[in-house]
Amino acid sequence: MVRQFDVYRNTSAKSRQLWPYYLILQNDFYDELVTRLIVPLARRKDMPLGDSRIAPLVHIEDLECYLFMPNMTYLDVRKLQRTDFVCNVSDARSKIVAALDAIFLNM
């Protein structure tokens, strides 16, 4: 089962250099949908954004990564493989929700 705030490795050869991971934003309640709302993560060293409300930092596999909210998208659930699961960052929930508030409501 895919859970909200799960992080997966990006297996797309086209985009994984810049976006090595993605995070599931969608709440588990909508598990029956065939897509998942995701946000890509970029390594801090690859995208020096500074302190940004719409791109909070999280730690993934000993790396600092930005959740880059302006690039939210969706992914077909059939592309999610348990072998690509990295971790769950629900401990960063408040930063993630604040970034969503910032991008949608400018709050």
NORCORHU-V43049 format. One line per field, one symbol per residue. ss: DSSP state (H for helix, E for strand, C for the rest). phi: phi as a letter, one per 20 degrees, with the letter a starting at -180 (. if undefined). burial: 1 if it has 9 or more other C-alpha atoms within 8 Angstrom, else 0. A space follows every 10 residues. Layout:
ss = ???
phi = ???
burial = ???
This chain:
ss = CCCCCEEEEC CCCCCCCCCC EEEECCCHHH CCCCEEEEEE EEEHHHCCCC CCCCCCEEEE CCEEEEECHH HCEEEEHHHC CHHHEEEECH HHHHHHHHHH HHHHHCC
phi = .edgmfdcfe efffcffedf cbdfeffgge fffeccfccf ddfgfebfem ecfebfecdc lmdeceeegf dgbccfffee dgfefdacdf fegfffffff gffedld
burial = 0001111111 0000110011 1111110000 0000011111 1111000000 0001111101 0001111110 0100110000 0001110010 0010010111 1110000
